[in-house]
């Protein structure tokens, strides 16, 4: 699957990570925002199926590659067979775990096969003897650190990261109804709605800084990326996960008229029930 030598003949740790991040984003979409389509494609009556993440942040459910050995490591086979024999969330979590394992296998396959950036090595044979191992260790360490800074697909799909965040901030100041549903309005909007007294302004400034630190650890339930000040976010009232408005196609104007927001995953689960 999508692993031609021509595109990967000179890879750096950053190149491998970009590939990893793109495939990861595609698989997260399959298991969250596109979960209804993914569920239907995993028909237990079909043959062994695999979930593939592609570098362009898309995904597909298909049969494994025919060539032996395959161009890339293969994902878990037969994910469709367990679909109707398990609770849906348990099944999605199982697929997520296998997807994490596959992503790591692909990333380290590229690192091992193409040796990262070979041109950065010293061509002096004596220098190579002493520095090659050190260089490769540094490249592997850089790749691992970049991957490790992202939450796993399992954490995104099960909300594990979100729960850890809630436990960590359980003693923080309580938030009103509007702040629990949507991300805080811009500073200009706050000032336009109410001009605080100097005392109130000092207290609210401290609260905003605390909220800002809390939000920095929040991850989008669809793409898994971190919170950002300049992006609109909305929280699902059912699973309590946060989402970029653009990931779930909700605008600030539309959110104003939603009394109880349900993310695509929760909405699809209720529809099937």
C-alpha positions in Angstrom: 0.0 0.0 0.0 1.3 3.4 -1.0 5.0 2.8 -0.4 6.8 3.3 -3.7 10.6 3.5 -3.5 10.8 6.5 -5.7 9.1 8.8 -3.2 11.0 7.5 -0.2 14.6 7.1 -1.6 16.0 9.8 0.7 14.0 10.0 3.9 14.8 12.0 7.1 13.2 11.4 10.5 11.0 14.3 9.7 9.8 12.7 6.4 9.0 9.5 8.2 7.1 11.4 10.9 5.0 13.4 8.3 4.1 10.0 6.7 3.2 8.7 10.2 1.1 11.7 11.0 -0.8 11.6 7.8 -1.7 7.9 8.1 -2.6 8.4 11.7 -5.0 11.3 10.9 -6.7 9.1 8.2 -7.2 6.2 10.7 -8.6 8.5 13.4 -11.1 9.8 10.9 -12.2 6.3 10.2 -12.8 5.5 13.8 -14.4 8.8 14.8 -15.9 11.2 12.3 -16.4 8.6 9.6 -17.3 5.8 12.0 -20.7 5.1 10.4 -19.1 4.5 7.0 -16.2 2.5 8.5 -18.7 0.3 10.4 -20.7 -0.5 7.2 -17.6 -1.3 5.2 -16.4 -3.9 7.8 -19.0 -6.5 6.8 -18.3 -9.8 8.6 -19.6 -11.6 5.5 -16.7 -10.4 3.4 -13.1 -11.8 3.3 -10.2 -10.7 5.6 -10.3 -6.9 5.6 -7.7 -4.4 6.8 -7.9 -0.8 7.7 -5.2 1.3 6.0 -4.2 4.9 6.7 -2.8 6.8 3.8 -0.2 9.6 3.9 -2.8 12.1 2.6 -4.9 11.8 5.7 -7.5 9.5 4.2 -8.3 5.8 4.9 -9.6 2.7 3.2 -10.9 -0.7 4.2 -9.7 -3.3 1.7 -8.1 -6.8 1.3 -4.4 -7.2 2.1 -1.9 -6.8 -0.6 -1.5 -9.8 -2.9 2.3 -9.6 -3.3 4.5 -11.6 -0.9 6.2 -10.1 0.9 4.1 -6.9 0.8 5.6 -3.5 0.1 4.7 -2.4 3.6 4.0 -4.2 6.9 0.4 -5.4 6.9 -2.3 -4.1 9.3 -4.3 -6.6 11.4 -6.3 -9.0 9.2 -9.9 -9.8 9.6 -11.1 -6.8 11.7 -14.5 -7.2 10.1 -15.0 -10.7 11.6 -15.2 -9.4 15.2 -17.5 -6.5 14.4 -20.9 -8.1 15.3 -19.5 -10.3 18.1 -18.3 -7.4 20.3 -19.7 -4.2 21.8 -19.1 -1.4 19.2 -16.8 0.7 21.4 -14.8 -2.3 22.4 -14.4 -3.3 18.8 -13.3 0.2 17.8 -10.8 0.3 20.7 -9.4 -3.1 19.5 -9.0 -1.8 15.9 -7.4 1.4 17.3 -4.8 -0.7 19.2 -3.9 -2.7 16.1 -3.8 0.6 14.1 -1.3 2.1 16.5 0.9 -1.1 16.2 0.7 -0.9 12.4 1.7 2.8 12.3 4.8 2.1 14.4 5.7 -0.8 12.2 5.4 1.3 9.0 7.4 4.2 10.5 10.3 1.9 11.7 10.1 0.0 8.4 10.9 3.2 6.5 13.6 4.2 9.0 15.3 0.8 8.7 14.9 0.4 4.9 16.0 3.8 3.8 18.4 4.7 6.6 16.9 8.2 7.0 19.1 10.8 5.4 22.1 8.9 4.2 23.6 12.1 2.6 24.1 13.6 6.1 26.7 10.9 7.0 30.4 11.6 6.8 31.9 9.8 3.8 35.2 9.3 5.5 35.3 5.5 6.2 37.1 6.0 9.5 34.6 8.6 10.7 31.7 6.3 9.6 33.1 3.5 11.8 32.9 5.7 14.9 29.9 8.0 14.1 27.4 5.9 12.1 25.9 4.1 15.1 25.7 7.4 17.1 24.1 9.2 14.1 21.5 6.5 13.6 20.7 6.4 17.3 20.0 10.2 17.2 17.8 9.8 14.2 15.8 7.0 15.8 15.5 9.0 19.0 14.3 12.1 17.1 11.6 10.0 15.3 10.5 8.3 18.5 10.2 11.7 20.4 8.0 13.2 17.6 5.8 10.1 17.6 5.6 10.0 21.4 4.4 13.6 21.6 1.2 12.6 19.8 -1.6 10.7 21.6 -2.2 7.2 20.3 -5.2 6.4 18.2 -6.4 4.2 21.1 -6.3 7.3 23.4 -8.2 9.4 20.9 -10.9 6.8 20.2 -11.5 5.8 23.8 -11.2 9.3 25.3 -8.4 8.1 27.6 -6.5 11.3 27.1 -9.6 13.4 27.8 -10.3 11.5 31.0 -6.7 12.0 32.2 -7.0 15.7 31.4 -10.3 15.9 33.4 -8.7 14.1 36.4 -5.7 16.5 36.3 -7.9 19.5 36.3 -10.7 18.3 38.6 -9.8 20.9 41.2 -9.7 23.8 38.7 -12.3 26.6 38.8 -15.8 25.5 37.6 -16.9 26.7 34.2 -20.4 28.0 33.2 -22.7 26.3 30.8 -21.5 28.2 27.7 -17.9 27.5 28.4 -18.6 23.7 28.8 -20.2 23.6 25.4 -18.0 25.9 23.3 -14.5 27.3 23.5 -14.2 30.6 25.2 -15.0 33.7 23.0 -12.3 36.0 21.9 -11.1 38.7 24.3 -12.8 41.4 22.2 -16.1 39.6 22.5 -15.7 39.4 26.3 -15.1 43.1 26.6 -18.0 43.9 24.4 -20.4 41.9 26.5 -19.4 43.2 29.9 -16.8 45.7 31.2 -15.5 44.3 34.5 -14.5 46.4 37.4 -10.7 46.6 38.1 -11.1 43.9 40.8 -13.1 41.6 38.5 -10.7 42.2 35.7 -7.8 41.1 37.8 -9.6 37.9 38.9 -10.9 37.1 35.5 -7.4 37.5 34.0 -6.1 34.9 36.4 -9.0 32.5 35.6 -8.4 32.9 31.9 -4.7 32.1 32.3 -5.7 29.0 34.2 -8.3 28.0 31.6 -5.7 28.6 28.9 -3.3 26.2 30.5 -6.1 23.6 30.9 -7.1 23.9 27.3 -3.6 23.5 26.0 -3.8 19.8 27.1 -7.1 19.2 25.3 -7.1 17.1 22.2 -9.6 17.1 19.4 -11.6 13.8 19.4 -11.5 13.7 15.6 -8.0 14.6 14.5 -6.1 14.3 17.8 -4.4 17.7 17.5 -4.0 20.1 20.5 -6.2 23.0 21.4 -5.4 26.4 19.7 -6.5 29.8 20.7 -7.5 30.9 17.2 -9.7 27.8 16.5 -13.4 27.3 17.4 -14.0 24.2 19.5 -17.2 22.4 20.6 -17.8 19.8 23.3 -20.0 16.7 22.9 -22.6 16.7 25.6 -22.7 12.9 25.6 -19.1 11.6 25.5 -17.7 15.0 26.7 -14.9 15.0 24.1 -13.8 18.3 22.4 -13.7 18.7 18.7 -12.5 21.4 16.2 -15.5 23.0 14.7 -14.0 22.4 11.2 -13.5 18.6 12.0 -17.2 18.1 12.8 -18.5 20.8 10.4 -20.0 23.1 13.1 -19.6 26.9 12.9 -19.9 29.3 15.9 -23.1 30.7 14.5 -24.7 27.2 14.2 -23.5 26.2 17.6 -25.4 29.1 19.2 -28.7 27.3 18.2 -27.7 23.8 19.4 -29.1 23.0 22.8 -27.4 19.6 23.1 -24.5 18.8 20.8 -23.8 15.2 19.9 -20.6 14.3 18.0 -20.9 12.1 14.8 -19.8 9.0 16.8 -22.5 9.4 19.5 -25.1 10.4 16.9 -24.4 7.3 14.8 -24.4 5.0 17.8 -27.9 6.2 18.8 -29.2 5.9 15.3 -28.1 2.2 15.1 -29.5 1.5 18.5 
